[in-house]
Amino acid sequence: MVLTRTPVTEPVVSIEPAQRAWNYSLFDAIFQRRARRFPLGAEMPGDLAPFQSTKDPVPLDEIEEAMLVMAGTGISGVNLADLPFNDQAGSNVYASACGSHGTELFYTNDEGTYMVKLRDKHPSAMQEFETLDDREKIVQAFRANTVQIGNGRLQVPMIAGITQPFNWWNVNQPGSTLFMPISDVTWEYINVLMLLMDEPNSYYVYDDLNGNAEPLKEWADKGYLDRSRGYPLSGLESSMQMIIPGTEQAIMLQNMYLALQAMGLGGWIFTSSVSAFIFPMMGFRFHIPSKFGPIKTLNPEAGPRPVPVGLDGHFQAYCPPYYPDMDAAVQAIFDAKWGGSGVYKEEGGPVGLKDRQSLDKLVQKTPGWCLDATKALCSYIWETYGRFPATIDPMMMNIWFQAHHLETEFYDRYYQPGAYQETIRQHMGVWHGAR
């Protein structure tokens, strides 16, 4: 079943339901937030609360999808970077360590599978949405930065071990839109290494997974790094898993979750399917490590596990095969900060400071020895483990989010009053003219 989405044909400011959602109370949205899983057209199995919807599925129209996408990923304005230093010029609506924003949003509906490419976009003003006319950017940015990567709905397998059995009845059903944030951990990983090792930090990363190997001993011997401030590689990579996919994806989807309440839609956040099965379906490239490295495996005969590294031409990790080696990948990140058009340079991206030149002149550049040490450590990881990072995937997908039109009759029959708010009760009439 292919359900066609309704495109926006009028200015956003004249779409009255969109304005209602925009002006919805934040605290009402916070306290009304619930997982509401029953979409139009679905059937609840089992004996506890069996129900077959008699209504046809209704897909989200373009303004509904655009508002959810921009609530999750959109650009809010210029990053203030009110710190002793800053690391990025633009500010997305979801928070990110050092403003790096390593997460992009993918989604699938009845018509196709899409990627929203906002990671490298810059804001145009201190506040991106100051006037009513600015709200047109909701649809403009959505259209300009969304690319289709597949035809038809992504056919996520509803089998044990890939999706949870208790979700089979309603996940990715006709009419729903399934959102899948994916994070590249490599950019911020390499950036963090430069920050950890540069003064006054001087942390000394060693490989506790490989007999406490010391790939940075040269820089400790020269007095740049302090061996008493040891930082185990396993702890570093665990932190990166939390900082990038663990934090960015959660904040992104929480923003969208609150937007659901304001718009009167159903949906919820849930643990994603096993990404190793889903990434190939989306066209992601995989790298097969050349070796196991020191990490033991239960099934060595099967060979090293392939790891997802990117979607060619759209979303690529800072590691081979997209770079000839890790030296080149590290240099690319250094150049993004300090190169001719890097974010710190006078001709770089927009900043909140009145004196644009001060970033270029006063922010201390990552020293050459630190760049060399970062290259050495990243190259060590690649050569030792046959991959980068050593223990976590370059591309990670942790949680998903589904939005759909809610079957309110199910809740009326089985649940106490208050299971959904008036905005949901009125949604089909207000947004789609249904009575």
C-alpha positions as CSV (number, residue, x, y, z in Angstrom):
1,M,0.0,0.0,0.0
2,V,1.4,3.4,-1.1
3,L,-0.2,6.4,0.5
4,T,0.6,9.7,-1.1
5,R,1.6,12.6,1.1
6,T,-0.1,16.0,0.6
7,P,2.3,18.8,-0.3
8,V,2.2,22.3,1.1
9,T,0.7,24.7,-1.4
10,E,0.2,27.8,0.8
11,P,2.5,30.0,2.9
12,V,3.3,28.4,6.3
13,V,2.1,31.5,8.1
14,S,-1.4,31.0,6.6
15,I,-1.6,27.4,7.8
16,E,-3.6,27.8,10.9
17,P,-2.9,24.4,12.4
18,A,0.8,25.0,12.1
19,Q,0.5,28.3,13.9
20,R,-1.5,26.6,16.7
21,A,1.3,24.1,17.1
22,W,4.0,26.8,17.0
23,N,2.3,28.7,19.9
24,Y,1.5,25.5,22.0
25,S,2.6,25.7,25.7
26,L,6.0,24.1,26.2
27,F,5.1,22.9,29.7
28,D,1.8,21.4,28.4
29,A,3.8,19.5,25.8
30,I,6.3,18.3,28.5
31,F,3.7,17.0,30.8
32,Q,1.4,15.6,28.1
33,R,4.1,13.6,26.6
34,R,3.2,9.9,26.4
35,A,3.9,6.9,24.1
36,R,0.8,6.6,22.0
37,R,1.3,3.7,19.8
38,F,-2.0,2.9,18.0
39,P,-2.0,4.3,14.4
40,L,-5.1,4.6,12.2
41,G,-5.6,1.3,10.3
42,A,-3.7,-0.9,12.7
43,E,-4.9,-3.9,14.7
44,M,-4.0,-4.6,18.4
45,P,-3.4,-8.4,18.8
46,G,-3.9,-10.3,22.0
47,D,-6.7,-10.7,24.6
48,L,-6.1,-7.7,26.9
49,A,-7.4,-4.9,24.7
50,P,-8.1,-6.3,21.2
51,F,-9.0,-3.7,18.6
52,Q,-9.2,-3.5,14.8
53,S,-9.2,0.1,13.4
54,T,-11.9,0.5,10.8
55,K,-10.3,3.7,9.4
56,D,-7.8,3.9,6.6
57,P,-4.2,4.9,7.4
58,V,-3.5,8.6,6.7
59,P,0.0,9.6,6.0
60,L,1.6,12.7,7.5
61,D,1.4,15.6,5.0
62,E,4.4,17.7,4.0
63,I,3.9,20.4,6.7
64,E,3.6,17.7,9.4
65,E,6.8,16.0,8.4
66,A,8.6,19.3,7.9
67,M,7.7,20.6,11.3
68,L,8.8,17.4,13.0
69,V,12.1,17.2,11.0
70,M,12.9,20.8,11.7
71,A,12.1,20.5,15.4
72,G,14.6,17.6,15.5
73,T,17.4,18.9,13.2
74,G,16.7,22.4,12.1
75,I,19.1,25.4,12.5
76,S,18.1,27.8,15.3
77,G,20.7,30.5,14.7
78,V,24.3,31.3,15.4
79,N,26.1,29.5,18.2
80,L,27.1,32.0,20.9
81,A,30.2,30.0,21.9
82,D,30.4,32.1,25.1
83,L,33.5,30.1,26.3
84,P,37.2,30.8,26.3
85,F,37.2,29.2,22.9
86,N,34.6,27.8,20.4
87,D,34.5,25.0,18.0
88,Q,31.7,25.5,15.5
89,A,29.9,28.4,13.9
90,G,26.4,27.1,13.5
91,S,23.8,25.9,16.0
92,N,21.3,23.1,15.4
93,V,18.2,22.7,17.5
94,Y,19.7,19.7,19.1
95,A,22.7,20.1,21.4
96,S,26.1,18.7,20.6
97,A,29.5,18.4,22.2
98,C,31.7,21.3,20.9
99,G,28.8,22.1,18.5
100,S,30.1,19.4,16.2
101,H,26.6,17.9,15.3
102,G,27.6,14.5,14.1
103,T,24.0,13.2,13.7
104,E,21.8,13.3,10.6
105,L,18.2,12.3,10.4
106,F,16.9,9.6,8.1
107,Y,13.3,8.7,7.7
108,T,10.9,6.4,5.7
109,N,7.3,6.7,4.7
110,D,5.0,5.1,2.1
111,E,6.7,7.0,-0.7
112,G,10.4,6.5,0.0
113,T,13.4,6.7,2.3
114,Y,15.1,10.0,2.9
115,M,18.1,11.7,4.5
116,V,18.0,15.3,5.9
117,K,21.4,16.9,5.2
118,L,21.8,19.7,7.7
119,R,25.0,18.8,9.4
120,D,27.1,21.3,7.4
121,K,24.5,24.1,7.0
122,H,25.2,27.5,8.5
123,P,22.6,29.8,10.0
124,S,21.7,33.1,8.3
125,A,21.0,35.1,11.5
126,M,21.5,35.2,15.2
127,Q,18.0,34.0,15.6
128,E,16.8,32.0,12.6
129,F,13.1,32.4,13.4
130,E,12.3,36.0,14.6
131,T,9.3,37.0,12.5
132,L,6.2,35.2,11.2
133,D,7.7,35.3,7.7
134,D,10.7,33.3,9.0
135,R,8.4,30.3,9.6
136,E,8.4,29.7,5.8
137,K,12.0,28.4,6.4
138,I,10.4,25.3,8.0
139,V,9.3,24.1,4.6
140,Q,12.0,25.8,2.5
141,A,14.9,24.2,4.6
142,F,13.1,20.8,4.7
143,R,12.7,20.7,0.9
144,A,16.2,22.1,0.2
145,N,18.1,19.7,2.4
146,T,16.1,16.4,2.1
147,V,17.3,13.9,-0.4
148,Q,15.6,10.6,-1.4
149,I,17.9,7.6,-1.0
150,G,15.4,4.9,-1.7
151,N,12.0,4.2,-3.3
152,G,9.0,3.1,-1.2
153,R,8.9,2.3,2.5
154,L,12.1,0.8,4.0
155,Q,11.1,-2.8,4.6
156,V,12.3,-3.3,8.2
157,P,12.1,-7.0,8.9
158,M,9.5,-7.9,11.6
159,I,11.3,-10.9,12.9
160,A,12.9,-11.8,16.3
161,G,16.4,-10.5,16.8
162,I,15.8,-7.5,14.5
163,T,12.7,-5.8,16.0
164,Q,11.0,-6.5,19.3
165,P,8.0,-8.8,18.9
166,F,5.8,-6.4,20.9
167,N,6.3,-3.7,18.3
168,W,5.6,-5.8,15.2
169,W,1.9,-4.8,15.1
170,N,2.5,-1.1,14.7
171,V,6.1,-0.2,13.7
172,N,6.5,1.2,10.2
173,Q,2.9,0.5,9.3
174,P,1.2,2.2,6.3
175,G,0.6,5.9,7.0
176,S,3.4,6.2,9.6
177,T,6.7,8.0,9.3
178,L,9.6,6.2,10.9
179,F,12.6,8.5,11.8
180,M,16.1,7.1,12.3
181,P,18.9,9.3,13.5
182,I,22.4,8.1,12.6
183,S,25.6,9.5,14.1
184,D,29.1,9.8,12.8
185,V,31.4,9.5,15.8
186,T,34.7,10.0,14.0
187,W,34.6,13.8,13.6
188,E,34.2,14.5,17.3
189,Y,36.4,11.6,18.3
190,I,39.3,13.1,16.5
191,N,38.5,16.6,17.7
192,V,38.3,15.4,21.3
193,L,41.7,13.9,21.0
194,M,43.2,17.2,20.1
195,L,41.4,18.8,23.0
196,L,42.4,16.1,25.5
197,M,46.1,16.3,24.6
198,D,46.6,20.0,24.1
199,E,47.6,22.1,27.2
200,P,46.4,22.5,29.8
201,N,44.8,19.0,29.6
202,S,47.8,16.9,28.5
203,Y,45.9,13.6,29.0
204,Y,47.9,10.5,28.0
205,V,45.8,8.0,26.0
206,Y,47.1,4.4,26.3
207,D,45.6,1.2,25.0
208,D,44.3,-0.8,27.9
209,L,42.9,-3.3,25.4
210,N,46.3,-4.2,24.1
211,G,48.6,-4.8,27.0
212,N,48.6,-1.1,28.0
213,A,50.4,-0.1,24.8
214,E,51.7,3.5,24.6
215,P,51.5,4.8,21.1
216,L,52.0,8.4,22.5
217,K,55.2,7.7,24.5
218,E,57.2,9.9,22.1
219,W,55.2,12.9,23.2
220,A,55.4,12.1,26.8
221,D,59.2,11.7,26.6
222,K,59.3,15.2,25.0
223,G,57.3,16.6,27.9
224,Y,54.1,17.4,26.0
225,L,51.9,14.7,27.7
226,D,51.8,13.6,31.3
227,R,51.9,9.8,31.8
228,S,50.4,10.3,35.3
229,R,47.2,11.5,33.6
230,G,46.6,8.2,31.8
231,Y,43.3,7.9,29.9
232,P,42.4,4.3,28.8
233,L,41.4,3.8,25.2
234,S,38.3,1.8,26.2
235,G,37.1,4.6,28.5
236,L,37.6,7.2,25.7
237,E,35.6,5.2,23.2
238,S,32.9,4.5,25.7
239,S,32.6,8.2,26.4
240,M,32.4,8.9,22.6
241,Q,29.5,6.5,22.3
242,M,27.7,8.4,25.0
243,I,28.6,11.9,23.9
244,I,27.6,11.6,20.2
245,P,24.9,9.0,19.5
246,G,23.9,8.6,23.1
247,T,23.3,12.3,23.6
248,E,22.6,13.8,20.2
249,Q,20.0,11.3,19.1
250,A,18.2,11.4,22.4
251,I,17.9,15.2,22.4
252,M,16.9,15.3,18.7
253,L,14.1,12.8,19.2
254,Q,12.9,14.4,22.4
255,N,12.5,17.7,20.5
256,M,10.4,15.8,18.0
257,Y,8.5,14.0,20.8
258,L,7.4,17.4,22.3
259,A,6.4,18.6,18.8
260,L,4.1,15.6,18.6
261,Q,2.1,16.9,21.5
262,A,1.8,20.4,20.0
263,M,0.6,19.0,16.7
264,G,-1.8,16.4,18.1
265,L,0.0,13.4,16.6
266,G,0.7,9.9,18.1
267,G,4.0,8.2,18.3
268,W,6.9,7.3,20.5
269,I,10.7,6.8,20.9
270,F,12.0,3.2,21.0
271,T,15.1,1.1,20.7
272,S,16.1,0.7,17.1
273,S,16.5,-2.5,15.2
274,V,19.9,-4.1,14.9
275,S,21.7,-1.6,12.8
276,A,23.9,-4.2,11.1
277,F,20.7,-5.4,9.3
278,I,19.3,-2.0,8.5
279,F,22.4,0.0,7.3
280,P,22.8,-2.3,4.2
281,M,19.1,-1.8,3.3
282,M,19.8,2.0,3.3
283,G,22.8,1.7,1.0
284,F,25.5,2.3,3.6
285,R,29.1,1.2,2.8
286,F,30.8,-1.3,5.1
287,H,34.5,-1.7,5.8
288,I,35.8,-5.2,6.6
289,P,38.7,-4.9,9.0
290,S,41.9,-6.5,7.9
291,K,42.5,-8.1,11.3
292,F,40.8,-8.8,14.6
293,G,43.4,-6.9,16.6
294,P,43.8,-7.8,20.3
295,I,40.0,-8.0,21.0
296,K,38.9,-11.6,21.4
297,T,35.9,-12.9,19.5
298,L,33.7,-16.0,20.1
299,N,33.7,-16.9,16.4
300,P,37.1,-16.2,14.9
301,E,36.4,-18.4,11.9
302,A,33.8,-15.9,10.7
303,G,36.4,-13.2,10.3
304,P,36.2,-9.6,11.5
305,R,32.8,-8.0,11.7
306,P,32.1,-5.4,8.9
307,V,31.5,-1.9,10.2
308,P,29.4,0.8,8.7
309,V,31.4,3.8,7.5
310,G,29.0,5.9,5.5
311,L,26.6,6.6,2.7
312,D,28.6,7.5,-0.3
313,G,28.4,11.1,-1.3
314,H,26.0,12.0,1.5
315,F,27.3,11.0,5.0
316,Q,30.9,9.8,5.2
317,A,33.0,9.0,8.3
318,Y,36.5,10.5,8.8
319,C,38.4,7.2,8.1
320,P,39.2,5.0,5.2
321,P,37.9,4.3,2.6
322,Y,36.8,8.0,2.4
323,Y,40.4,9.0,3.2
324,P,43.6,7.3,2.1
325,D,44.7,6.9,5.7
326,M,44.0,8.2,9.2
327,D,46.6,11.0,8.8
328,A,44.6,12.5,6.0
329,A,41.3,12.1,8.0
330,V,42.9,13.9,11.0
331,Q,44.3,16.6,8.8
332,A,40.8,17.2,7.3
333,I,39.4,17.9,10.7
334,F,42.3,20.2,11.6
335,D,41.7,22.1,8.4
336,A,38.0,22.4,9.1
337,K,39.0,24.3,12.2
338,W,42.2,26.1,11.2
339,G,42.4,25.9,7.4
340,G,41.9,28.7,5.0
341,S,38.1,28.7,5.4
342,G,38.0,27.0,8.8
343,V,35.5,27.9,11.5
344,Y,38.1,29.9,13.4
345,K,39.3,32.0,10.4
346,E,38.0,35.4,9.7
347,E,36.5,34.3,6.4
348,G,34.9,31.2,8.0
349,G,31.3,30.6,9.1
350,P,29.1,33.0,11.0
351,V,29.7,33.7,14.6
352,G,27.9,35.5,17.4
353,L,30.8,37.8,18.4
354,K,30.7,41.4,17.1
355,D,34.4,41.3,16.5
356,R,34.7,38.5,13.9
357,Q,38.5,38.9,13.6
358,S,39.1,38.0,17.3
359,L,38.5,34.3,16.7
360,D,41.2,34.3,14.0
361,K,43.7,36.4,16.0
362,L,43.1,35.3,19.6
363,V,42.0,31.7,19.7
364,Q,45.1,29.6,20.2
365,K,45.6,27.2,17.3
366,T,46.1,23.5,17.9
367,P,49.9,23.2,18.0
368,G,51.8,21.1,15.5
369,W,52.9,18.5,18.0
370,C,49.3,17.9,19.1
371,L,48.3,17.4,15.5
372,D,51.1,14.9,15.0
373,A,50.3,13.1,18.2
374,T,46.6,12.8,17.1
375,K,47.6,11.4,13.8
376,A,49.9,8.9,15.5
377,L,47.2,7.7,17.8
378,C,44.5,7.4,15.2
379,S,47.0,5.6,12.8
380,Y,47.9,3.2,15.7
381,I,44.2,2.4,16.2
382,W,43.8,1.7,12.5
383,E,46.9,-0.4,12.2
384,T,46.3,-2.4,15.4
385,Y,42.5,-3.0,15.0
386,G,42.1,-2.7,11.2
387,R,39.4,-0.1,11.8
388,F,38.7,3.3,13.4
389,P,37.4,3.6,16.1
390,A,38.7,0.4,17.7
391,T,35.6,-0.8,19.6
392,I,32.6,1.3,18.4
393,D,31.3,1.7,14.9
394,P,32.0,4.9,12.9
395,M,28.3,5.1,12.2
396,M,25.8,4.4,15.0
397,M,22.1,4.1,15.2
398,N,20.6,3.7,18.7
399,I,17.0,4.8,18.9
400,W,14.1,5.5,16.5
401,F,11.0,7.6,16.6
402,Q,7.7,7.0,14.9
403,A,4.9,9.5,14.2
404,H,1.4,8.7,13.0
405,H,-2.2,9.7,13.2
406,L,-3.7,8.2,16.3
407,E,-6.7,5.9,16.5
408,T,-8.5,7.6,19.3
409,E,-11.4,5.1,19.4
410,F,-9.0,2.5,20.8
411,Y,-8.2,4.7,23.8
412,D,-11.8,5.8,24.2
413,R,-12.8,2.1,24.5
414,Y,-10.1,0.9,26.9
415,Y,-8.5,3.8,28.7
416,Q,-9.4,6.2,31.4
417,P,-10.2,9.8,30.3
418,G,-7.1,11.8,29.8
419,A,-5.2,9.2,27.8
420,Y,-4.8,11.9,25.1
421,Q,-5.3,15.6,25.0
422,E,-7.8,17.8,23.1
423,T,-5.2,18.7,20.5
424,I,-5.1,15.0,19.5
425,R,-8.9,14.7,19.6
426,Q,-9.2,17.7,17.2
427,H,-6.2,16.9,14.9
428,M,-7.9,15.2,12.0
429,G,-10.5,17.9,11.8
430,V,-8.1,20.8,12.3
431,W,-5.3,19.6,10.1
432,H,-7.1,17.5,7.5
433,G,-10.7,18.7,7.4
434,A,-12.1,15.3,8.6
435,R,-15.0,15.1,10.9
